[in-house]
Amino acid sequence: MQKLTPEGQNLVNNLSIKYNLSAEAIIHMIGAVNNGGGSMAQFNSPELGGSGQWMQGGMTMVGDMFNNGLKNTVDNLCTEISNSLLSTQVFPIIPAGTKGSNQWWPSDLGIPFSSGSQNSTHYAVFPNRLAVELNGNVTIYDTLDNNIGGVSQQQGGNDSLTFSSQYGTILVSTLPVISGTGNIPPLENNNFLQADFSNPTPLNEETTQIDTSSTQPSHSINSIIEMIEQLGKLHQAGVLSDDEFNTKKSELLSRL
C-alpha cells in the first residue's frame, strides 16, 4: 500500500467508511485525482466498476455506462478528494527531480509552460525542450523551432506520442534527444490527456487533441454513442469549438 501522511491516512479512513469502499480503492482514487491535477482522473478499480474516467464539472464515465448510481458515487468521491487535496498533504513530499515526485523533470529545466500525463507517460514543455517520463525514465528532447501547442496521442495505424506546432502534427520520436533513451512505445487508447495549464506563461495555443477521423474495422453503436457523449462534454467544457464538435460528431455518425 502506498505510504501516506497521518492526515492522508485519516482522509482514507473517513472516505472508506463514508463510501463503503476498501482503503486500497480510496488510495487508488486519490492517486488518480492527484495525477489529474485535481480536475480529472483515469482509474481502474474493481470496486467502482473497473475502468472509468472523471472530469470536474460533470463528465463521469464508468464501465457500466448506464449505472447512474455508480456514476454519482464516483463523481461525489472524486469531487471530495479534489477538494481535500487543496488543503491536505496526503502523500509524503518527494524531492523535486527524483522518481515519484510531481516535479519529475530535471530541476535545471525550471518551470514548464504546461505539463500533463496519459497512463504511465508524463510530459512537460519548456523553452526549446520537451521532457517525457515513461515508467520512471526521463527523456529530454530538443524542440528545435517548434512552438508546441499541445501533446496528444496520434490515433490510427501508428499510435504514438505526438505534438502540435506551427508545422502541424509531429511525432515526438523525430526530435533530437538531449538526454535519456528516447524510447517512446505506443500508448494505450484513452479518451483524454491530462494537462496542467496553471502556469501563467502563455503558449500560442494549448489544446487536448482527439482524433476521431481514423477508420477502424468496426465500431459498435454503443462505443460511437459513448464517444459522441465525450465530445459533447469536451464541447461544453470549451475544449472543442462549435465547428470542431460538429465536424467530429458527423464523422462518428457516418460510421453507423
C-alpha positions in Angstrom: 0.0 0.0 0.0 1.3 3.5 -0.9 2.8 5.4 2.0 0.6 8.2 3.4 1.0 11.1 5.8 -1.1 10.9 9.0 -3.5 13.4 7.5 -3.7 11.3 4.4 -4.4 8.2 6.4 -7.3 10.0 8.2 -8.7 11.1 4.9 -8.6 7.5 3.6 -10.2 6.1 6.7 -13.1 8.7 6.6 -13.8 8.2 2.8 -13.6 4.4 3.2 -16.3 4.5 5.8 -18.4 7.1 4.0 -18.4 5.3 0.6 -18.2 1.8 1.9 -15.0 1.1 -0.1 -11.7 -0.5 0.8 -8.7 1.6 1.8 -7.0 0.3 -1.3 -9.8 1.6 -3.6 -9.7 5.0 -1.9 -6.0 5.3 -2.2 -6.2 4.4 -5.9 -8.8 7.1 -6.5 -6.8 9.7 -4.5 -3.8 8.9 -6.7 -5.9 9.1 -9.9 -7.3 12.5 -9.0 -3.9 13.8 -7.8 -2.3 12.7 -11.1 -5.1 14.6 -12.9 -4.2 17.8 -11.2 -7.3 17.6 -9.0 -9.6 18.3 -12.0 -9.8 14.9 -13.8 -8.9 11.2 -13.2 -8.5 8.0 -15.1 -8.9 4.9 -12.9 -9.3 1.2 -12.9 -10.9 0.0 -9.6 -12.9 -3.3 -9.5 -15.0 -1.8 -6.6 -16.1 1.1 -8.9 -16.9 -0.9 -12.0 -13.4 -1.3 -13.4 -12.0 1.3 -15.8 -13.5 4.8 -15.8 -12.9 8.5 -16.1 -13.9 11.6 -14.2 -13.7 15.2 -15.1 -14.6 18.0 -12.8 -17.8 19.7 -13.8 -19.9 16.8 -14.9 -18.2 14.2 -17.1 -18.1 10.8 -15.3 -17.7 7.5 -17.2 -17.8 4.0 -15.6 -17.6 0.5 -17.0 -21.3 0.1 -16.5 -22.2 3.2 -18.6 -25.9 3.2 -17.7 -25.4 2.8 -13.9 -26.2 6.3 -12.8 -25.9 5.4 -9.1 -22.3 4.3 -9.7 -21.6 7.5 -11.7 -22.9 9.6 -8.8 -20.7 7.7 -6.3 -17.6 8.2 -8.5 -18.4 11.9 -9.1 -19.1 12.6 -5.4 -16.0 10.7 -4.3 -13.6 12.4 -6.8 -15.1 15.8 -6.1 -14.5 15.3 -2.3 -11.0 14.0 -3.0 -10.3 17.0 -5.2 -11.4 19.5 -2.5 -9.4 17.6 0.1 -6.2 17.7 -1.9 -6.3 21.5 -1.8 -5.7 21.6 1.9 -4.4 18.1 2.8 -0.9 16.7 2.2 -1.9 13.1 1.5 1.4 11.7 0.3 4.9 12.4 1.7 6.7 15.1 -0.2 9.3 13.7 -2.6 12.3 16.0 -3.5 11.9 17.6 -6.9 13.7 15.9 -9.8 13.5 12.4 -8.2 11.4 9.5 -9.3 7.9 9.7 -7.9 7.9 13.4 -7.5 5.2 15.6 -9.0 8.2 17.6 -10.4 9.8 14.6 -12.1 11.8 16.6 -14.7 15.4 17.8 -14.0 15.3 20.8 -11.8 17.6 22.8 -14.1 14.8 23.0 -16.7 12.9 25.3 -14.5 9.1 25.7 -14.5 7.3 24.2 -17.6 4.8 26.1 -19.8 2.5 23.1 -19.4 2.6 19.6 -18.2 0.3 16.5 -18.4 0.1 12.7 -18.4 -1.5 9.8 -20.1 -1.3 6.3 -18.5 2.3 5.8 -17.4 3.6 8.6 -19.7 4.2 12.2 -18.4 5.3 15.3 -20.4 6.4 18.8 -19.6 7.1 21.6 -22.1 9.9 24.1 -21.6 11.6 26.7 -23.8 13.2 24.7 -26.6 12.8 21.5 -24.6 10.3 18.7 -24.1 10.6 16.3 -21.2 8.9 12.9 -21.3 8.8 10.4 -18.5 7.9 6.8 -19.1 7.9 4.3 -16.2 10.3 6.5 -14.2 12.7 7.0 -17.2 13.0 10.7 -18.3 14.0 11.7 -21.9 14.7 15.3 -22.8 14.1 16.4 -26.4 15.3 19.5 -28.3 12.1 21.0 -29.7 14.1 23.0 -32.3 12.0 25.9 -33.7 8.6 24.2 -32.9 6.1 26.2 -30.9 4.4 23.3 -29.1 0.7 23.8 -28.7 -0.4 20.5 -27.2 0.8 16.9 -26.7 -1.5 14.1 -27.5 -2.0 10.6 -28.8 -1.8 10.0 -32.5 -4.6 7.6 -33.3 -4.8 5.3 -36.3 -2.3 2.8 -37.7 0.7 4.1 -35.7 -0.3 5.0 -32.2 2.4 7.1 -30.7 3.1 10.3 -28.8 2.8 13.4 -30.9 2.7 17.2 -30.5 1.2 20.0 -32.5 3.2 23.0 -33.7 3.1 25.6 -36.4 4.2 22.9 -38.8 1.3 20.6 -37.9 1.3 17.3 -36.0 4.8 15.9 -35.4 6.0 12.6 -33.8 7.9 13.2 -30.6 10.3 10.4 -31.7 11.5 12.6 -34.6 13.0 15.3 -32.2 16.7 15.2 -31.3 17.4 13.5 -27.9 19.3 15.7 -25.4 19.4 13.0 -22.7 17.7 9.7 -21.9 16.8 6.7 -24.1 14.2 8.4 -26.4 12.3 5.1 -26.4 8.6 6.1 -26.5 6.4 3.0 -27.2 2.8 3.1 -28.5 0.3 4.4 -25.9 -2.8 2.8 -24.9 -6.0 4.1 -26.4 -7.5 6.5 -23.9 -10.1 9.2 -24.3 -8.4 12.3 -22.8 -4.9 13.6 -22.0 -4.4 15.2 -18.7 -2.9 18.7 -18.8 -2.0 21.4 -16.3 -2.2 24.9 -17.7 -2.0 26.7 -14.3 1.4 28.3 -15.1 0.8 31.9 -16.3 3.4 31.7 -19.0 1.4 31.6 -22.3 1.8 29.3 -25.3 0.4 30.1 -28.7 -2.3 27.5 -28.2 -3.0 24.8 -25.6 -5.3 22.0 -26.8 -6.1 18.5 -26.0 -6.4 16.7 -29.3 -8.8 13.9 -30.0 -8.6 12.4 -33.5 -11.8 10.7 -34.4 -11.1 10.6 -38.1 -9.3 7.3 -38.1 -11.1 4.3 -39.7 -11.4 1.2 -37.7 -12.6 -2.3 -38.9 -15.8 -2.0 -36.9 -17.5 0.2 -34.3 -20.3 -0.8 -32.1 -23.2 1.6 -31.8 -22.6 1.9 -28.0 -19.0 2.8 -28.5 -19.9 5.5 -31.0 -22.6 6.9 -28.8 -20.1 6.9 -25.9 -17.5 8.9 -28.0 -20.2 11.4 -29.0 -21.1 11.8 -25.3 -17.4 12.5 -24.6 -17.2 15.0 -27.4 -20.2 16.8 -26.0 -18.7 17.1 -22.6 -15.4 18.5 -24.1 -17.5 20.9 -26.1 -19.4 22.1 -23.0 -16.0 22.5 -21.2 -14.8 24.7 -24.0 -12.1 22.3 -25.2 -13.7 21.9 -28.6 -15.2 24.8 -30.7 -18.7 24.5 -32.3 -17.2 23.7 -35.7 -14.8 21.1 -34.3 -17.6 19.4 -32.3 -20.0 19.3 -35.2 -17.3 18.0 -37.6 -16.1 15.2 -35.3 -19.7 14.3 -34.4 -20.6 14.0 -38.1 -17.5 11.8 -38.6 -18.7 9.5 -35.8 -22.3 9.4 -37.0 -21.0 8.4 -40.5 -19.7 5.2 -39.1 -23.1 3.9 -38.0 
